Amino acid sequence: MASGTTSLLRDFGFTLGPSVIGAIALTQAANAIQAKLNASEDLRNAMQAFDSAPAHASGATRESLEAAVGAVHSGPLGANGVPATVMVDGKSVPLNPLQSVAFDALDHSYSMAFVVCAGAALLATLIVGIGFTGVESRSRVSGEPETV
């Protein structure tokens, strides 16, 4: 039963841990992106131009731009996934003004999440170390302490 319980808790941690850390990291990244947008008028203007770009395009280009705008507005991962520039007629044209901001925000938030995980692992190690302090080893047959 103890083995089954240990396995269950380990599997629960493997499932819950990445979900919680991912949710926290993505929320922090979204907040950081919004703070950058609020602080920079140039970035806000670039985003307005990016958002209105599909209205000035036609056909497949318009569909691609609408998909890019939708992805950027979907959250930090989408904003990081759309390239900052694209090649048009051999020239590099700016596309996604949030790509570098999203990359930096995700980098910082996941770094903090890994530090939290390391702290949790250290805490778990301390709890186990303290929990096993003073535990006396007993023989399984006689109940008397073993000599090691």
C-alpha positions as CSV (number, residue, x, y, z in Angstrom):
1,M,0.0,0.0,0.0
2,A,2.8,2.4,0.8
3,S,4.4,1.7,-2.6
4,G,1.1,2.4,-4.3
5,T,0.6,5.6,-2.4
6,T,4.1,6.8,-3.2
7,S,3.5,6.0,-6.9
8,L,0.2,7.8,-6.9
9,L,1.6,10.9,-5.3
10,R,4.6,10.9,-7.7
11,D,2.3,10.6,-10.7
12,F,0.0,13.3,-9.3
13,G,3.1,15.6,-8.9
14,F,4.2,14.8,-12.5
15,T,0.8,15.8,-13.7
16,L,0.0,18.8,-11.5
17,G,3.5,20.4,-11.3
18,P,3.9,21.3,-15.0
19,S,0.3,22.5,-15.2
20,V,0.6,24.8,-12.2
21,I,4.0,26.1,-13.2
22,G,2.9,26.7,-16.8
23,A,-0.2,28.5,-15.7
24,I,1.8,30.8,-13.3
25,A,4.6,31.4,-15.9
26,L,2.1,32.3,-18.7
27,T,0.1,34.6,-16.4
28,Q,3.3,36.4,-15.4
29,A,4.4,36.6,-19.0
30,A,1.1,38.1,-20.1
31,N,1.3,40.6,-17.3
32,A,4.8,41.6,-18.3
33,I,3.8,42.0,-21.9
34,Q,0.8,44.2,-20.9
35,A,3.1,46.3,-18.7
36,K,5.5,46.9,-21.6
37,L,2.6,47.9,-23.9
38,N,1.3,50.3,-21.3
39,A,4.7,51.8,-20.8
40,S,5.7,52.3,-24.5
41,E,3.7,54.5,-26.8
42,D,6.0,53.4,-29.7
43,L,5.1,49.7,-29.0
44,R,1.4,50.6,-28.8
45,N,1.6,52.4,-32.2
46,A,3.4,49.4,-33.7
47,M,0.7,47.1,-32.4
48,Q,-2.1,49.3,-33.9
49,A,-0.3,49.2,-37.3
50,F,0.1,45.4,-37.0
51,D,-3.6,45.0,-36.1
52,S,-4.7,47.1,-39.0
53,A,-2.4,45.4,-41.6
54,P,-4.9,42.7,-42.7
55,A,-7.3,45.5,-43.8
56,H,-4.7,46.7,-46.3
57,A,-4.0,43.3,-47.8
58,S,-5.9,41.0,-50.2
59,G,-6.3,37.3,-50.8
60,A,-4.0,34.8,-49.2
61,T,-1.9,37.6,-47.7
62,R,-4.9,39.0,-45.9
63,E,-5.7,35.5,-44.5
64,S,-2.1,35.0,-43.3
65,L,-2.0,38.4,-41.7
66,E,-5.3,37.8,-39.9
67,A,-4.0,34.5,-38.6
68,A,-0.8,36.2,-37.4
69,V,-2.8,38.9,-35.6
70,G,-5.0,36.3,-34.0
71,A,-2.0,34.3,-32.9
72,V,-0.3,37.4,-31.4
73,H,-3.4,38.3,-29.5
74,S,-3.9,34.7,-28.2
75,G,-1.3,35.1,-25.5
76,P,2.5,35.0,-24.8
77,L,3.1,31.8,-26.7
78,G,1.3,33.0,-29.7
79,A,3.0,36.4,-29.6
80,N,6.4,34.6,-29.4
81,G,5.5,32.2,-32.2
82,V,4.9,34.8,-34.9
83,P,8.1,36.1,-36.4
84,A,9.2,39.7,-35.9
85,T,10.0,40.1,-39.6
86,V,9.1,38.4,-42.9
87,M,10.7,38.5,-46.3
88,V,8.7,40.2,-49.0
89,D,10.2,40.6,-52.4
90,G,13.7,40.0,-51.0
91,K,13.3,42.6,-48.3
92,S,12.8,42.1,-44.6
93,V,9.5,43.7,-43.5
94,P,8.5,44.1,-39.8
95,L,5.6,42.0,-38.8
96,N,5.1,41.2,-35.1
97,P,6.2,44.0,-32.8
98,L,5.6,41.9,-29.7
99,Q,7.9,38.9,-30.6
100,S,11.0,40.1,-28.7
101,V,8.8,41.4,-25.8
102,A,7.0,38.1,-25.5
103,F,10.3,36.1,-25.7
104,D,11.8,38.1,-22.9
105,A,8.7,37.8,-20.8
106,L,8.5,34.1,-21.3
107,D,12.2,33.7,-20.6
108,H,11.9,35.6,-17.3
109,S,8.7,33.9,-16.1
110,Y,9.8,30.4,-16.8
111,S,13.2,31.1,-15.2
112,M,11.3,32.1,-12.1
113,A,9.1,29.0,-12.3
114,F,12.3,26.8,-12.3
115,V,13.6,28.6,-9.3
116,V,10.2,27.9,-7.5
117,C,10.6,24.2,-8.5
118,A,14.1,24.1,-7.1
119,G,12.9,25.6,-3.9
120,A,10.1,23.1,-3.6
121,A,12.5,20.2,-4.2
122,L,14.8,21.6,-1.5
123,L,11.9,21.9,0.9
124,A,10.8,18.3,0.2
125,T,14.4,17.1,0.8
126,L,14.5,19.0,4.2
127,I,11.1,17.5,5.2
128,V,12.3,14.0,4.4
129,G,15.6,14.6,6.1
130,I,13.9,15.8,9.3
131,G,11.3,13.1,9.1
132,F,13.9,10.3,9.1
133,T,16.0,11.8,11.9
134,G,15.9,9.6,14.9
135,V,14.2,6.7,13.2
136,E,15.6,3.5,14.7
137,S,16.1,0.5,12.4
138,R,14.4,-2.6,13.8
139,S,14.8,-6.2,12.8
140,R,11.7,-7.5,10.9
141,V,11.7,-10.8,12.8
142,S,12.5,-10.1,16.5
143,G,11.6,-6.4,16.8
144,E,15.0,-5.7,18.4
145,P,17.2,-2.9,17.1
146,E,19.6,-4.0,14.4
147,T,23.3,-3.2,14.7
148,V,24.7,-1.8,11.6
